[in-house]
Amino acid sequence: MKRAFAGGGDVRTARQRGSKSISYSDIQQRVGLGQSTTSQYLAMLRQAGLVVATRRGKWTYYRRDEANIARLLETLRDVF
C-alpha cells in the first residue's frame, strides 16, 4: 500500500478526473513518466485496490475504486 502512494502522480490524476475513467495514455501524459514506470505504479494501485482497470478494445481505462478508498479512509480515521 505504501508503494502505491509513493508515486503520487497517478492518484493526483485520478483525483483531478473525479470518478470518471481515464485512459492509460492520458495518465502517462499527465504524470510525465515513462511507459514502464506508469505501468508499475498502476499495477501497484490496482493491487492495493485503489483503482479499477477496464479494457475497451485495445485501450485500458482506470477509475478510482470509491468503495475501497472509503474503507481505507475510515480505517485511517479509526487508527489515527
MARZA-244689 format. One line per 8 residues: number of its first residue (from 1); their letters; for each residue x, y negated, z negated of N, C-alpha, C. Coordinates in Angstrom, 3 decimals, always signed. Example, Ala and Ser with C-alpha at 12.3 -4.5 7.8 and 13.67 -1.06 7.14 Angstrom:
<sites>
1	AS	+13.190:+5.690:-7.800:+12.300:+4.500:-7.800:+13.200:+3.300:-7.800 | +12.850:+2.250:-7.080:+13.670:+1.060:-7.140:+12.900:-0.030:-7.870;
</sites>
This chain:
<sites>
1	MKRAFAGG	+0.828:+1.186:+0.000:+0.000:+0.000:+0.000:+0.872:-1.248:+0.000 | +1.928:-1.224:-0.815:+2.810:-2.380:-0.911:+3.417:-2.719:+0.446 | +3.845:-1.688:+1.181:+4.433:-1.914:+2.503:+3.415:-2.495:+3.475 | +2.152:-2.133:+3.303:+1.115:-2.650:+4.191:+0.975:-4.163:+4.053 | +1.210:-4.673:+2.846:+1.106:-6.113:+2.626:+2.394:-6.859:+2.941 | +3.512:-6.164:+3.008:+4.814:-6.814:+3.169:+4.905:-7.629:+4.440 | +4.362:-7.129:+5.532:+4.449:-7.845:+6.805:+3.602:-9.094:+6.803 | +2.392:-8.994:+6.317:+1.528:-10.153:+6.171:+0.896:-10.660:+7.449;
9	GDVRTARQ	+1.600:-10.631:+8.548:+1.091:-11.205:+9.786:-0.189:-10.558:+10.258 | -0.274:-9.245:+10.171:-1.454:-8.541:+10.640:-2.667:-8.865:+9.783 | -2.459:-8.941:+8.497:-3.554:-9.262:+7.595:-4.024:-10.691:+7.851 | -3.084:-11.614:+8.042:-3.457:-13.003:+8.329:-4.273:-13.078:+9.608 | -3.861:-12.355:+10.640:-4.588:-12.376:+11.899:-5.988:-11.833:+11.721 | -6.123:-10.722:+11.004:-7.449:-10.149:+10.772:-8.321:-11.120:+9.994 | -7.735:-11.825:+9.024:-8.494:-12.778:+8.222:-8.956:-13.943:+9.098 | -8.121:-14.399:+10.006:-8.487:-15.501:+10.882:-9.677:-15.147:+11.761;
17	RGSKSISY	-9.751:-13.896:+12.176:-10.801:-13.466:+13.083:-12.056:-12.986:+12.364 | -12.050:-13.002:+11.036:-13.200:-12.511:+10.287:-13.321:-11.018:+10.451 | -14.539:-10.521:+10.516:-14.731:-9.074:+10.608:-14.812:-8.606:+12.055 | -14.590:-9.495:+13.012:-14.601:-9.112:+14.417:-13.384:-8.257:+14.732 | -13.521:-7.462:+15.764:-12.393:-6.662:+16.230:-11.460:-7.527:+17.053 | -10.190:-7.183:+16.981:-9.178:-7.904:+17.741:-8.284:-6.868:+18.408 | -7.919:-7.109:+19.642:-7.133:-6.123:+20.380:-5.691:-6.079:+19.879 | -5.074:-4.935:+20.107:-3.681:-4.750:+19.728:-2.814:-5.843:+20.349;
25	SDIQQRVG	-3.009:-6.120:+21.635:-2.170:-7.114:+22.308:-2.368:-8.505:+21.720 | -3.606:-8.846:+21.315:-3.850:-10.141:+20.661:-3.116:-10.220:+19.326 | -3.150:-9.122:+18.566:-2.438:-9.099:+17.291:-0.952:-9.288:+17.520 | -0.411:-8.549:+18.480:+1.029:-8.634:+18.754:+1.430:-10.052:+19.154 | +0.638:-10.692:+19.990:+0.937:-12.073:+20.394:+0.866:-13.035:+19.216 | -0.142:-12.894:+18.383:-0.343:-13.818:+17.259:+0.743:-13.707:+16.199 | +1.187:-12.478:+15.919:+2.183:-12.318:+14.866:+3.603:-12.469:+15.392 | +3.778:-12.393:+16.706:+5.095:-12.626:+17.300:+6.117:-11.544:+16.995;
33	LGQSTTSQ	+5.650:-10.319:+16.796:+6.550:-9.207:+16.526:+6.637:-8.316:+17.750 | +7.668:-7.501:+17.792:+7.817:-6.561:+18.888:+6.765:-5.472:+18.828 | +6.642:-4.720:+19.918:+5.638:-3.677:+20.016:+5.803:-2.616:+18.928 | +7.019:-2.162:+18.713:+7.277:-1.119:+17.723:+6.938:-1.585:+16.312 | +7.370:-2.787:+15.970:+7.117:-3.328:+14.628:+5.626:-3.533:+14.400 | +4.938:-4.075:+15.404:+3.494:-4.277:+15.290:+2.790:-2.944:+15.087 | +3.173:-1.943:+15.859:+2.562:-0.615:+15.729:+2.795:-0.034:+14.342 | +3.992:-0.205:+13.822:+4.307:+0.318:+12.488:+3.460:-0.355:+11.410;
41	YLAMLRQA	+3.335:-1.683:+11.480:+2.528:-2.397:+10.492:+1.062:-2.001:+10.584 | +0.546:-1.872:+11.805:-0.852:-1.482:+11.964:-1.081:-0.066:+11.448 | -0.122:+0.814:+11.667:-0.234:+2.180:+11.136:-0.284:+2.162:+9.616 | +0.543:+1.338:+8.986:+0.525:+1.228:+7.521:-0.810:+0.672:+7.030 | -1.323:-0.334:+7.729:-2.603:-0.919:+7.334:-3.738:+0.094:+7.487 | -3.689:+0.902:+8.558:-4.692:+1.967:+8.736:-4.578:+3.000:+7.625 | -3.357:+3.436:+7.329:-3.151:+4.442:+6.282:-3.592:+3.923:+4.915 | -3.429:+2.636:+4.683:-3.851:+2.035:+3.414:-5.361:+1.812:+3.385;
49	GLVVATRR	-6.030:+2.025:+4.515:-7.478:+1.851:+4.576:-7.920:+0.414:+4.695 | -7.015:-0.467:+5.108:-7.351:-1.890:+5.192:-7.893:-2.301:+6.549 | -7.544:-1.545:+7.592:-8.072:-1.813:+8.928:-8.561:-0.509:+9.544 | -9.479:-0.651:+10.502:-10.017:+0.481:+11.245:-9.698:+0.249:+12.716 | -9.199:+1.280:+13.374:-8.881:+1.197:+14.800:-9.986:+1.848:+15.612 | -10.348:+1.219:+16.721:-11.355:+1.754:+17.629:-10.796:+1.700:+19.041 | -10.859:+2.830:+19.751:-10.387:+2.872:+21.137:-11.555:+2.579:+22.063 | -11.296:+1.709:+23.027:-12.268:+1.404:+24.084:-11.513:+1.477:+25.402;
57	GKWTYYRR	-11.629:+2.619:+26.051:-10.866:+2.828:+27.278:-9.385:+2.895:+26.953 | -8.601:+2.055:+27.607:-7.157:+2.015:+27.372:-6.780:+1.130:+26.200 | -7.721:+0.381:+25.672:-7.433:-0.623:+24.645:-7.773:-0.122:+23.257 | -6.995:-0.575:+22.273:-7.286:-0.303:+20.872:-7.601:-1.621:+20.182 | -8.711:-1.640:+19.450:-9.146:-2.822:+18.716:-9.095:-2.523:+17.230 | -8.786:-3.539:+16.453:-8.671:-3.403:+14.999:-9.629:-4.366:+14.327 | -10.179:-3.899:+13.210:-11.015:-4.769:+12.370:-10.750:-4.410:+10.918 | -11.047:-5.347:+10.050:-10.886:-5.091:+8.616:-11.889:-4.050:+8.169;
65	DEANIARL	-11.505:-3.233:+7.206:-12.435:-2.307:+6.571:-12.941:-3.008:+5.323 | -14.041:-3.702:+5.475:-14.571:-4.559:+4.411:-14.841:-3.791:+3.124 | -15.378:-2.583:+3.227:-15.709:-1.798:+2.032:-14.446:-1.452:+1.246 | -13.408:-0.998:+1.940:-12.165:-0.651:+1.246:-11.476:-1.881:+0.671 | -11.535:-2.967:+1.379:-10.928:-4.203:+0.879:-11.664:-4.674:-0.379 | -12.993:-4.582:-0.374:-13.783:-4.974:-1.556:-13.425:-4.099:-2.753 | -13.287:-2.781:-2.526:-12.907:-1.876:-3.624:-11.516:-2.201:-4.146 | -10.597:-2.499:-3.238:-9.234:-2.865:-3.643:-9.251:-4.123:-4.499;
73	LETLRDVF	-9.988:-5.136:-4.071:-10.057:-6.386:-4.829:-10.701:-6.180:-6.196 | -11.735:-5.338:-6.241:-12.384:-5.044:-7.513:-11.420:-4.344:-8.466 | -10.663:-3.402:-7.944:-9.658:-2.692:-8.759:-8.605:-3.663:-9.265 | -8.134:-4.538:-8.402:-7.126:-5.519:-8.813:-7.666:-6.443:-9.897 | -8.937:-6.861:-9.772:-9.544:-7.702:-10.819:-9.616:-6.967:-12.144 | -9.944:-5.671:-12.081:-10.030:-4.869:-13.313:-8.666:-4.705:-13.974 | -7.636:-4.555:-13.170:-6.287:-4.330:-13.690:-5.684:-5.622:-14.232 | -5.927:-6.710:-13.534:-5.300:-7.972:-13.938:-6.332:-8.869:-14.562;
</sites>
